[in-house]
Amino acid sequence: ETIPPAPTGSERVITINGSDEMKFDRTELKAKAGDTVKLILKHIGKAPIEAMGHNVVILAQGTDFDAFANAAINAKDNGYI
C-alpha cells in the first residue's frame, strides 16, 4: 500500500473504532516517517466504558511486551497503562 505524504504543516489523522466484541476495525496503522499523527480511538459499542472500555498503547521498538502487559494489569487507575 502506498501512503501519500501528509500535506506540509498538517497532521495525518487515523481513527480506530473499538467494539463490544473486543476488536478494533483496523489491524494495521501506517504513516510515513516524519509525519505528525493524530490517533483517535472511538468506542462504538453499546456497553459502558467501565465494562468494555478500550485503550491503545504504542510501544517503542524493543520494549518487552510481556513485562509491560504484566505491569499494566495492576494499573487500573491509569487506564491499565
N, C-alpha and C positions, 0 to 999 in steps of 0.2 A: 504494500500500500504506500503510495506517495503522499507525503504530508506537506501541504503548501506552507510556506512561512507565514507567521502571523504578521499583519501589517506593522510597519515600523512604529514604535511607541505604543503599541497596544498589547493586549494580553490574549492568549488562547484560552477560551472558556470550555471546560469539559464538565458535563453533568453526568452524574451516576445516580441511578434510581435503585433503591433497595426496597424489596417487597416483603410481605409476611412469609414468603417461602424461604427466607434467609438466603436470597440470591440477589446479586446485582445484575443490572441489564447489560453490563459491559464486562468482558473478560480481559480486556487489554486497553491500556491508555497510551497514546503516542503523542509526542511533541518533539520538535527539533531542539537540539542543544542550543541554549541561549535564549529560548522563548520564555516569556513570563507566562505562567499557567495559573489560572484560577480554577480550582476544583470545587464543584458544587455537589453536595450529597443531599438527595431528597429521599425521604421516607414516603413511599407511595402506597403502603399497606393500610389496612384498617385498624390493626391492633395498636394500642398506645405505645409510645416510645419506651415506657418502663418495661413492657413485656417483649417488645420486638424491635428495639432500637438498633441502629447500625452505626458503625464508625469506619473510618478508613485510615490506615496508617501506612505511610510510605517510609520504608526503612532505607538507610544508606547501604550501598553495596558492601557486603562483608559482614553485616550485622548478624549475630547469632539469633536466628528466628526463634528457636526453641527457648532460649534463655529469655528473650523478650516476651514471648507468649506466656511463659510461666510466671513472670513478674506481673504481667498485665492482669492475670486472673484475680489478683488481690487489690486492683486499683479502681474499685467501683466509684470512689469519689472523684476520680479524674477521667471518667468515661472509659475505663479499662485500658488506658494508655499509660 
